[in-house]
Amino acid sequence: MNTLTLGIVVIIYMFVLAWLGYIGYKQTKNASDYLLGGRKVNPVIMALSYGATFISASAIVGFGGVAATFGMGIQWLCLLNMFMGVVIAFILFGRSTRKLGEKYNARTFPQLLGLRYNSRGIQIFIASIIFIGMPLYAAVVMKGGAVFIEQMFHIDLHLALLIFTLIVAAYVITGGIKGVLYTDALQAVIMFACMLFLLFWFYRVMDMGFIEANRKLTEIAPLVPERFKEVGHQGWTAMPVTGSPQWYTLVTSLILGVGIGCLAQPQLVVRFMMVESTKQLNRGVLIGCVFLIVTVGAIYHVGALSNLFFLKTEGVVASEAIKDMDKIIPLFIDRAMPEWFSAVFMLCILSASMSTLSAQFHTMGASFGADIFPKLGHRKNTNSTIGVRIGVLCSILVSYIICYTLNAGVIARGTALFMGICAATFLPAYFCTLFWKKATKKGTLASLWTGALASLFAMLFLHKAEAGAVGLCNMLFGRDVLIDVYPWFVIDPILFALPLSTLAMVLVSMTTYKK
């Protein structure tokens, strides 16, 4: 499909987004509307927004590339995301979060814990972690969308990134959470339809059924490149060798980091406080499960099977057709799918990126303007959203700058890294706040600080993937990691930080609890 046609499709899509953003703007009357949609959001809209926020371009482009490179072991992440991110999140966490948020009139995730313990320190600490740490995740998602635009339009990556960022900024800053929710719902429908078509069209192009495709994928295991065999790759339908570097990356970083970390994502937690009742939350469970199974399951499945397509057309497996795994899925779409679908799928990638980014920017802006500097712009109007809008703008600029520093193949890893930090820092405090009556303010602060510092220390001095890239450990001690004995340097920081954060929460709360 030529660039002109692609451009027309995108322009129409942008006009629709602008219209939905304008509706959100017109319906936003005060700070409560801007932050929580007045707590009267339709449960279907909320569930679709939750799913669209959950599934970003990193899941499609980044994790799809991981599936193409290392195989279907990543499907365990799909199962864990559905169980933890939807069933447990909605039924167990969602109900209590909505009730607690309504009780204390909390409008953000930091306020939820801060008001519960009457602690301004807790609120500011959580908001600071969000505002400082989330730009890394946002930058990863921005790169996923920009890479796909670069591949489809054949334009410079920097130009693609600039255009993409400006579009998202426009409707997040003006429309608030209602603008985000309405655009998310549309984007979720586009993503769902695209993934269904992608799955069925692949089997048509390859002229084979489900069983035959998986059998042939198993048979080409000897074609695994030597550089991947050395780290434990055994084929695209098998898990890596247990205890190998790739096994630790897949299990501890990608599956556990993202699978558990999704429970403590501030931009997802806040959606539970947007509906009027618990019954409305229950309605979202089925929608969320079906959405995740189709969208995530399809791209992981097709990603692995794309090796058969590249072997048939290029004579090599996917990772040899193009070295950067972040570009495997865009290349596959360009080569295997009909021309018209390239435009539609580009909308899918844009939708996945925009839905996640809009939620992230809104969350970072709320942390800045509603939690850290709540009085900013309130001198004349107590319902002013100027502070939040300034925070959104700052977070966009920081994320945009970070995106320029990212290396190739970083999309999936960056996503897992941030979600792992959220799990270690927020999850024990969040869980105990909801379900443990003996949780105390000091215990919560201890847990937050322990999780954050342990995650940072592990990334800078223990986990080679980050420590080697940053270089601080090498500068101070003359080596990439403090413990260079295998497998310590390939174990993800979440396995160090999360148990320590949980232990700090329990021990300090028990010693400071007063009846």
C-alpha positions, -999 to +999 in steps of 0.1 A: +000+000+000+014+034-010+023+061+015-006+084+004-032+057+012-015+050+045-015+087+053-052+091+045-061+062+068-040+076+096-055+111+092-090+097+094-080+078+125-066+109+141-097+129+134-118+102+152-093+104+181-096+141+182-133+139+183-133+115+212-108+136+230-130+167+224-160+148+239-138+140+270-128+176+272-165+188+271-175+163+298-146+173+321-159+199+345-136+196+376-106+178+390-126+147+398-137+144+362-102+149+350-087+123+373-114+097+377-142+104+353-165+114+382-165+077+394-193+070+370-175+053+341-194+026+321-180-008+331-176-019+295-156+013+287-135+007+318-127-029+310-118-021+274-096+008+286-080-015+311-072-041+284-059-015+260-037+001+286-024-033+296-015-043+261+010-018+246+031-018+215+058-035+237+035-065+240+029-067+202+062-055+188+086-063+216+072-095+231+061-106+196+097-103+186+108-123+217+084-151+206+098-150+171+134-153+185+130-177+214+096-194+209+063-201+225+076-203+261+065-167+263+028-180+262+031-187+299+032-149+303-002-147+285-017-172+309-003-154+339-014-120+326-049-133+322-050-149+357-032-122+377-039-091+356-076-097+351-091-124+374-071-117+405-069-080+398-106-074+393-121-099+417-096-097+446-079-063+443-105-043+424-133-046+448-113-036+479-095-008+459-128+007+448-143+006+483-111+021+499-109+048+473-145+058+478-141+058+516-111+082+515-122+100+483-088+090+468-083+101+432-049+086+425-029+055+435-005+075+458-036+091+475-051+057+481-022+046+504-014+081+517-049+088+529-053+053+543-023+059+567-028+097+569+007+100+556+018+128+533+052+111+531+038+078+517+018+098+491+048+118+479+072+088+479+049+067+457+041+097+434+079+104+431+086+068+421+059+070+395+070+103+381+107+094+380+104+057+370+075+055+346+091+076+318+114+046+312+084+024+305+067+052+284+099+056+264+099+019+256+063+021+244+070+052+224+098+034+206+076+005+198+051+027+180+078+048+163+096+017+150+065+004+134+057+038+118+093+039+106+090+005+090+056+011+073+061+047+061+098+043+055+105+076+072+132+087+097+127+072+132+131+106+149+104+121+127+081+092+134+087+096+171+080+133+171+047+130+152+036+101+174+043+119+206+026+151+196-006+133+187-008+115+221+000+147+240-028+166+224-057+145+236-042+135+270-035+171+281-069+184+269-094+156+275-082+142+309-092+106+318-124+107+299-106+115+267-082+087+275-110+062+283-130+069+251-100+067+228-088+035+247-122+018+240-119+025+203-083+014+203-091-019+221-117-028+195-092-022+167-065-042+185-089-071+190-101-073+154-065-070+140-052-098+162-080-122+152-074-115+115-037-118+119-040-153+134-064-166+108-046-151+078-013-166+088-027-201+085-042-192+052-009-178+038+010-208+050-017-232+038-016-254+069-036-261+101-028-255+137-014-290+144+007-291+112+022-256+118+032-265+154+047-298+142+068-281+115+079-255+140+091-283+163+110-299+134+131-269+126+147-268+160+181-277+146+181-243+127+183-224+160+213-200+155+244-210+175+244-177+195+211-187+209+219-223+215+247-211+237+223-194+261+198-223+263+176-221+232+162-256+224+137-247+197+106-226+192+081-251+208+103-259+238+113-240+269+150-230+272+173-253+291+164-251+328+189-229+346+203-215+313+207-177+309+178-176+285+156-196+310+164-170+337+156-142+314+123-157+302+111-170+336+124-144+361+124-112+340+096-115+314+071-140+329+074-132+366+083-095+362+054-087+339+030-114+352+033-102+388+041-066+382+008-060+364-009-061+398+008-030+410+007-008+379-007+026+391-023+034+357-043+001+360-051+003+397-067+037+393-093+023+369-109+003+397-119+035+414-137+048+383-169+027+385-199+031+408-202-004+422-185-038+427-211-054+403-198-032+375-162-045+382-175-081+379-188-074+344-153-064+333-137-098+341-150-117+311-142-088+287-107-085+301-100-122+298-112-126+262-094-095+252-060-107+266-063-142+253-070-130+217-046-100+216-016-113+235-021-150+227-024-144+190+007-122+186+029-146+207+016-175+187+021-159+153+054-144+164+069-179+170+053-193+138+067-164+117+099-185+116+081-208+092+072-179+069+107-164+068+122-199+063+098-204+033+104-169+018+139-159+029+155-193+035+164-183+071+146-181+105+132-148+118+162-138+139+184-142+109+162-123+085+166-092+107+189-090+137+169-065+157+141-085+174+120-053+178+117-051+140+107-088+133+069-083+137+068-051+116+088-069+088+066-099+090+034-078+087+049-060+057+059-092+039+031-117+049-001-097+052-022-082+024-014-045+016-046-031+030-039-049+063-006-031+067-026+001+072-051-015+095-024-031+116-005+001+118-036+015+134-035-015+158+001-006+168-008+030+171-038+021+192-017-002+215+009+025+219-014+054+224-037+036+248-008+027+271+010+060+267-021+081+274-027+062+306+010+065+316+011+103+309-021+108+327-008+089+357+025+107+358+007+140+354-016+132+383+013+122+405+030+155+398-001+178+400-024+160+424+001+143+447+035+161+448+023+196+441-015+195+449-018+233+453-002+242+420-027+264+401-053+263+430-049+299+441-080+310+424-097+277+416-096+247+439-108+224+411-080+236+387-062+209+367-033+231+357-009+213+379-018+179+364-016+192+329+019+206+336+029+172+350+016+155+318+037+179+296+068+174+317+064+136+317+060+136+279+092+156+274+112+134+297+099+102+281+107+116+246+143+124+256+148+089+272+135+072+240+165+086+221+189+067+244+173+033+240+193+005+222+179-021+198+160-050+213+151-032+245+113-030+242+103-062+260+132-059+285+123-023+294+087-033+300+096-062+322+121-040+341+096-013+350+068-038+360+093-056+382+102-024+400+065-017+405+060-052+419+089-049+444+081-014+455+043-012+455+028-047+457+035-057+493+023-023+506-007-022+483-018-058+492-013-053+530-032-020+528-062-038+513-062-070+533-041-068+565-055-048+593-022-048+612-004-030+584+011+003+597+024+035+583+059+027+593+056-008+579+044+007+546+072+032+544+098+005+552+084-017+525+083+011+499+119+022+506+132-014+508+116-024+475+128+007+456+163+006+470+167-031+466+155-029+430+179-001+422+208-018+439+202-051+421+199-033+387+231-013+392+253-040+409+239-075+405+219-080+373+243-079+344+218-068+317+214-034+334+246-031+355+268-038+324+250-011+304+250+015+331+287+009+340+285+023+376+296-010+391+325-013+367+336+023+375+335+017+412+347-019+415+363-027+381+338-054+371+303-054+356+286-071+386+295-076+423+287-113+422+301-128+389+293-164+399+266-179+376+235-177+379+234-147+403+241-121+376+212-134+353+185-136+381+161-107+377+161-080+404+124-089+413+136-121+430+159-101+453+137-070+459+102-084+462+109-108+491+129-081+510+101-056+505+075-081+518+097-090+548+101-053+557+063-048+555+056-077+578+083-072+604+080-035+608+042-036+609+042-063+636+067-044+658+049-010+654+012-022+655-009-009+683-044-021+690 
